């Protein structure tokens, strides 16, 4: 696989989703999906894959430690099988979801459309229930009174 395959997949993603001009997306390696910034990249160190990085936003002050604990739990319980992981942006402190995408034949524009919708929904969950939730709702989740959903 190569950078050419990365370009083909970005082209297919843009054509299927209508989310951006493929030339601009390839130049900036940036896209906006349902209000979340998405970075796309390909690295020579891992020529068989491309990487997607969703920016889920900044954690509300006073919740950082508990949010980070829940991020670790979700990395183990939810994202491990998807080659995805939640991380912290070292510059902003924001929550990132990093997804490794093997560039096989099964990955096409329709796959990207489904994947972008899926992880944008995860971003809304993090934003609405953890980062920006009212204190009572957040306290229920942070105390362990929740169940992880597998979609």
C-alpha positions, 0 to 999 in steps of 0.5 A: 500500500502507498500514499497513492492508496491513501489518496484514492481512499480520501477521494472515495470518502469525499465523493461518498460523504460529500464532506469536502473537496478531495484536493483540499482535504488531501492538502490540509488533511483536515475535515469537519464531521458533525462539528468535530475536527477530523485529521487524516494522515498516512505515514511511511512507517506504517504504509499499510494503514491510514490514521484518523484523529477525531478531536472531541474537545476540551474537558470541563475543569474539575473533571479531568482526572475522572474523565481520564480514568474513563478514557482508559476504561473505554480504551480497554473495554470499547476501542481495543478491538477497533484499533482505536484509542482515546488520547489527550492532545498534549497542546490543548488537553482535549480528548482525541480519538485516534483510529488506525485504518488498514487500507485493504480492499474492503475500505471504500467510500461507503465504509468511510461514511459509516465509520465517520458517522459511528465515531462522530456519535461517540464524540457526541456521547463524550461531549454530551455525557462527560465533557459538558454534562450537568454535574448530576449526570456526570456524577452518575457516570463518574461513579460507575453507574453506567454501562458501555454500549457496543454499537 
